Amino acid sequence: MTSVSAKLPFDDFIKTCTPLLKIPELEQTMRERVRGIVAELLNFQPNTDSAHNLKQFLQKDENFLGILLALTNLSQENF
C-alpha cells in the first residue's frame, strides 16, 4: 500500500527546502538580516553576573534566542 502525503503549505516548504534558484532580492534581504544580527551580537556587553547576562542577551534581540538554541543544540521545547 502506498500512502498519500499531505501537501506542505508554502511557508513550511520555504523553511525546509534548499533552494537551487537564487532570488537576488531575497539574497539581499537575508544578507542584511544576518548583518544586523551580527552587529547586535558584537555590540552586546556582558558583565560579571551570568544570570543577568543571559536575561539581557535574550531581551536584546528577538533573534538571540535562536542563536542561543543553535549554539547549545537545544530545541525551544527543551529550553
N, C-alpha and C positions, 0 to 999 in steps of 0.2 A: 504494500500500500504506500502511496505517496501522499504526503501531507501538503496542504495548500498553505503557503506562507502569507502572512498578512503584509500588506504593503506599508512600508515605513512612511511616516509623514516627512515632508521635505526637510523640515528643520532637523529632525533626527538623522536623516541621511547626510546632511551637511556636517553635523557633529561627528559622524563616524567614518566619513569617506576620506580617501586620499586623492585629492583632485589631480587629474592629469592636465586639465585645462587651466592655464593661468589667466586670471582676470586682473588686468592692471589696477583698476580701481580698488578691488578687494585686497590685492597685494599691498597697495599703498596704505590702505586703512589699517591692515594688520601691522605693518611696519611702524606706523605712527602709534598704535596702541601699545606695542611692545616697547617702543622708545619711552613712552610716558610711564609705563610701569617700571622700567629700569631706572629712569630718573628719580622716581619716588623712592625706590629701594636704595639708591645711592645717597639720597638725602636723609634717610632715616638715621637718627642719632640715638643709640641705646644709652641707658645709664646702668647703674650697678644693681638695681632691683630687677631680677629676671621676670618675675610675675608682672610687674609694671611694664616691662619691655614688651612682653607678649601682648598685653592688653593694648598698649599704644600701637604696636605693629598691626594688630587686627583692625583697629579703628582707623588707621592711617589711609587705607585704600581698600575698596571693595575687592580688588584682585588679590590682595595679600593672603587671604585665607586659602585660595587655590595654590598659591606659591608654597605656603607652609605645608599644605597637604601633599603636594608633589614632592617636596624635599623630605618629608617624613614617610612617604609611601603609605599614607592613610586615606581612607575614604571619608567623606563628610559624615557618614553614619557612625563610623568608628571613632572619629574625633569627638 
